[in-house]
Amino acid sequence: MARSLAKPARPRADASTVEELIEAAARIREHAYAPYSRFKVGAAVLAGSGRVFTGCNVENASYGLALCAERGAVAAAVAAGESEILSAAVVTASDEPSPPCGMCLQTLAEFGAPETPIILVNLRGVRRRLSLRELMPHAFDRSYL
């Protein structure tokens, strides 16, 4: 019996996957440790394998040691052997959906492509879908090394 050499379908950020990412980010946001800023953030990333990984912000009395939700989600994906981020969702309680900070955008740029969709959502359900390129048009990448 012949085996098919066709590659499995590549996961995509279709409507149902976007909903899954948003729900996962909203759920993990509840676990955020934000006693100083009181700004809880939840993030979920869709990895190249199709698996979803989550992270929440973890603050510290030494403010510089805080861990952002987006970097936590990417770190969880990398720890599981992933090396590609296909999409991300970020959930906050801000009036307008909040974009990732510069450090998180740079981390997403390391594992995503310029066209990687980033879905920003607030607790009222307002959504913005932007590409990584729109959020960070001049990411530092290996071409500069």
N, C-alpha and C positions, 0 to 999 in steps of 0.2 A: 504494500500500500504506500503510495507516494505521500510525502509530507508537504504541506504548503509552506513556502518560504515567505509568504506575505507577512509584512509587519502587522502587529495588532493595531487597531485603530488608536490614534493618538487622542488622549483625553482633551476635551475642549471645555471652555467656559460657557456652555450653553445655559439657557434659562434655568433649568433644574439644578445644574451645578452651581450657578451663581446663588440660587436660593439656599442650597446646602452650605455654601461658604458663609453666607450672611448669618444663617442660623447658628452655625458652629462658632462664629466670631461673637455673636450675641451671648451665647451660652457661656463661653469661656470668659467673657468680660466680667461676669458676675464673680469670678474668682480673683480678679485683679486686687493687688495689694497697693492701695493708693491713699494712705492716711495723711500724707502731706499735701498733695495737690487736689485730692478728691476727684481726680480726672481719670476715671476708669476707661481702659481701652481693651478691646478684644480684637484679635486678628486671626484669620485663617488663610492658609495658602493651599493651592492646588498644585501638587507636585507632578513631575513628568510621568510618574507611574499611574496617576489618577487618584492617589491617596490624598486625603486632606489632613493637614497638621495645623494645630492651633497654638496660640500664645496669648498671654495677658501681661499687662505691665506690672512690674514688681519694683516698688520704690524702696529707698533706703534713706536712713537719717543722714548719711553722707550722700547728698543728692547726685553727685557724679557717678555713683554706683548703680543707679536705677537701670532697669532693663525694660526696654520698650516691648510692647506686645508683638509688633511685626518681626523684630529680630528674634524674639523667643520662638515664634512660629517657624521662621526659617531655620533656626538652630535645631529645632525638633526634627524638621525634614532632613537636614543634613546628617543628624545623628542616626537617622533611620536609613541612611545610604542614598538619599536623594541628592541630585545635583542640578535640577532644573525646576524653576517655578513658572507655572503657566498662567496663574491668576492669583489675586489676593483680595480679601475683603477686610475692611477695618470698620469697627463699630464703636461709636462714642456717643456721649450724651450732649455734645455741643449743639448750639442752635443751627449752625451749618455743618454738614458732614466735614469732619476734620481729616486733612491729608496726613500722611506719615511725616515725621521729622526728616531732616536731611540725612542723618545717620541711617535711618531705616530705609530711606529711598536708595541710598548707596548700597546697602545690603541687598535689597531686592534687585537692584541693577546687576549685582554680581551673579545672580542665579536666574534672572529673567531676561527677556528680550525687550527692546524699546517699545514694541507693540503690546507687551503684556498688560492686560486689563487690570486696573486697580479699582475696586468698587468701594466707595466711601458711603457710609450709612450712619444716620443718627437714630436715636431712639424713637423719634416720631415717624420714622420710615422714609425720610427724605434721602434720596440716593443721587450720587454722582458717579459716573463711570468715566474714568480717564485712563489714558495709556501711561505707562511708566515714563515714556518720552515726554509727555505733556507735563508730568509732575517733576521730572528731573531731566531737562533737555540736554544737559552737558555732563552726564555721569562720567566719572573717572573709570576707565576700563583698562584691560591688559594691553590695548593698542598704544597706551602711553608709556608702557614699561620698556 
